[in-house]
Amino acid sequence: MTQPTSQSSALSVQDLVDTAAGELAGINDTESLEAWRVAYLGRRGRLTLFLRGLAQLDLEERRVAGAMGNQAKGRLEELLDERSKSIREAQLTRSASEDRLDVTLPGRPLVSGRLHPTTQIVREICNAFMTMGFSVVEGPEVETDHYNFEMLNIPLGHPARDMWNTLWVDQQNEDGQYPLLLRTHTSPMQARVMESTRPPVRVVVPGKCYRYEATDATHEWHFYQVEGLAVDEGITFADLKGTLFEFARRLFGSDRKVRFRCDYFPFVEPGVDMSIDCFACDGEGSGCRICRDSGWIEIMGAGMVHPKVLAGVGYDPEKYTGFAFGLGPERIAMLKYGIEDIRLFYSNDLRFLSQF
Ligand code: PHE
């Protein structure tokens, strides 16, 4: 066998490129294309072996032949690329006409879920109190008569029970008592929290409540509340006012005014309802649909924790005082976003829900 020279190599490498190019021209599918690539450019491919064979040449010859070899490699890669593109294009054209599937159409957008408006407002409310040092706790929705009423200074037979139309879970027992119920408010958590910890107490309790009530635009038989409770030595009504005023400003804007009026809840003394001046008419009142001409909007019940409630959980009412409040997140959301019917929150209509 004669020793290979750069001249003979030049001839054979040109042959190789020609043959490869000729074969490539007849290839119309990706599998054959891959087979072609392996045959020429793969680890044991013809061009690869050729390049490896150059090692036998002497230095000068190897330099010349090496350059030719690399050029040939570049050329084959280029051809491969072009062929691969045109095969792909041909496939697209074919599938567009045969499959009647327009593969060039943009994909369908993914619809992303979002939080329910009630969840959003509950979080906003809790965040406002958390930044003022309150922690968030939750409690049972199926409650006992004991916590929902007794511990809140509402004994059996007390007329104030009529303030909460109750859904009872258990049948009335021999003593005339109904031990289990669906909580009518989040207030039972006041006693539960105080029983399990010592002062200072600062908690907010978001959660679902239930009432045996006919529904209409402003009443639901199930709804959320956020309860608040702060108990410590030396807490006064001024703390209640300051905290709730700050809360109202955070949710409804910094120029809100607040108004407290006497109200009755058996577990607070004094008890109040808190209103903000109407943000829709700026307290003007007349002709305003949001505040119904009054200039004020009630947003929650509140008051100083009744000494009997404190004593009931073993806190010394001579030493500790505190305030409590309860508000309805749906009502807050209705005011904030101009929602006119509370039933929208629980009718699962995406046309409503997707607006938030
Ligand atoms: N639990 C009361 C209600 O549902 C609201 C309230 C809570 C009032 C705390 C005063 C203090 O009507």
Residues whose N, C-alpha, C, O or C-beta is under 5 A from the ligand:
A	BS01	LIG	T184 H185 S187 F265 V268 G301 A302 G303 A324 F325 G326
